[in-house]
Amino acid sequence: MEMPMLLLVALGSFVANHSLLQAETEPRAAPPLPFCSSRLLSHSFCLHQDVMNLACANATPSVVYGLTAILLVMGLDAVLICLSYVLILKAVLRLALWKERLKVFSTCVAHICVVLAFYVPLIGLSVVHRFGKDLAPLVHITMGNIYILVPAVANPIIYGVRTKQIEKSLISVKISGVRTAH
C-alpha cells in the first residue's frame, strides 16, 4: 500500500506544480460534471468508473485520468511484484538444501496468496463493471463488496496461518534440540 500511495502523491505533486508553472496567476479547478437524473451508484462505495457513467457531460478527461492512474499504480505494482519474485526464485534455486528451499517457497506462497487476494477481486470487479451492464444490480454490489472485503479479511488469515506454521516448526525444532542435548 505504501508504494502506490507514494506514487500517487508524487503524481499529484507533479500535476499541481506543473499547472502552477504554466504562467497562470490563478489556478482553475475543473468544472464539476453535471449528472443525469439518476444519482444511484451500482456499488456500496464510490467507484470512479461508476461515477463517470452517471455524468451527462463529456467525462473523457476524467476517465482517461482515472485509467492512467490505475494503470500506472496497479500496472507498476504488478510489474515490480513479478520482477521481485523472479529475483527471489533465482536466489531460492541457488540454495543447496531442499529444506531451505521449501521453507522459503512456503513463505513466498503466502505472499503470492495475499497478492492474489487483492488482484483477483479487483479484476473481477473490473470485468463485471465493464461487461456486466445487463447483470442484476445485486451482482455489481456483491462484486464491489467482495473487492472491498476479501483483501482486508484474507490478509490476516493468510499470514496468521503462516505464523502458526512457523511457530509449530520452531517448537518442533526446539523439542528435537532438547532431546538431542540430553
N, C-alpha and C positions, 0 to 999 in steps of 0.2 A: 504494500500500500504506500510505502514511503516514496518509491521511485516515481510512480505515476503522479503523486501529489507534487513532488519537486518539479517534474516535467511540466505540469500544468501551471505551476507558479512561474516558472521560467518563461513559458509561452505567454502567459498573461502579462508578465513584466515587459516582454518584448513588444507585444501589441500595444500596451499602454505607452511605453517610451517611444515607439515608432510613430504613433499618432501624435504625440506631443511635439515631436521633432519635425512635423510636416508644415511648419510655418503658419499654422493656425494659432491664433491667440486664445481662442476659446474652444475647448474640446466639445464636440457634439455627440450626444448619445443617439443610438439608433432609435428611430421612431417605433413605438410599440406596435405590434401586429394586431390588426383587428380580427376578432374571432366571429365565426358564423353563429347561427342560432344555438347550436349545441355546445355546451361547455363541459360535457361529461368525458372524463378520461377513461380509457379502456383498462387501466391498471389501478391498483390501490395506492400508487405513488406517482409522482410527476416524472414521466419518461419524456425526454426531449423529442423523440420521434412522434410520440403521441400528441404532444402539444403542437408540433408543427403541422400535423394533419388537421388540426382544428382551425388553423388560421385561414382566413378568407383571402388575404393578400398574398403576394409572391413571397414565400418563405425560403426561396432557394439559397440566399446568402447564409441564413441561419442553418439550413440543412447541410450545406457544404461545410460550414464551420464545425458543426457537430460531428459530421462524418470524418472530417480531417482530424479533429481532436481525438476521437475514439480510435481511429486507425493509428495515429501516432502513439498514443498511450498504450493501447492494448496490443497493437502490432509490434511496437518496440519491445514491450514486455515479453511477448511470445518469442520473439527472435532471441532476446537475451537469455530467456529461460532455456530455450533449446540449445543455445551455444554453451551455456554453463553445464548442462547435462552431458553434452558431448565431451567437454573437457573432464568432467567428473568420471565419465565412463572410461576415457583413456587412462586416467590415473588409477582407477579401480582395477582395470585389466592388467596393470603393471604390478599389482600386489602378488606376492608369491603364494601365500596360503589361501586356500578356498574358504576357510572360516572367516578370514578378514574380508574377503570379497563379499561373502554373503551378508556379513554384518553391515557393511557399507551399502550394499544393494538394498537391504531391508529399510535402511534409513531413507534412501533415495525413493523407494516405493511410497513411503509415507508422504514425502514431499510432492511427488507426482500426483498422488491421490488428492492432496489439498489443491494443487493447481487445477486438476480436472474438475474438482468440486466447484471451482469458481468459473472456469471457462465453459463447461458443458451447459449449465443453466443459462448463461449469457448467450451462447449460440442458439439454444432452443428458444429463448425469448425473441431473439432477432428473427429467427426463421418464422415463428408464429406471427410476429408483428408484420413481417414483410409479405408472407404468402398466405396468411390465415385470415384474410379480410372477411371471408364468408363463414368463419367459425363462430360458434356461440361466444358471447361476451365472457362467459364463465371460463372458457379456455384461456383467454387473454389474462384474466385476473389470476387464475391458478398459476400460469406460467410466470407472471410477474412476481407473485408471492414466492414461488419456488426459487426464482432468481435472487430475491432478497434474503430468503431464509436458509437455503441449503448451504451456501458457503459459510455463513456465520455459525450454523449448527454443526456442520461436518468437520470444520477445522479443529475444534477442541476434542471431538470424538476421535478423530484420526490420530492426533498427537497424544491423546490420553491413552489409547490402545498401545501406541508405540512406546510411551513411557512405562506402561505396565510390563511390556515385553522386556525392556531394558532392566527394570527392577528385578524381574524374575531371573534373568540371565546373570545379573550381578550377584543376587542371593545364591544361585546355584554355584557360581564360581567361588564365592566366599566359603560356602559349605564344603565344597570339594577341597579347597585350600586348607581349611581347618582339619579335615580328615587326614590329609596327607602330612600335615605338620605333627600329628600325634603319633 
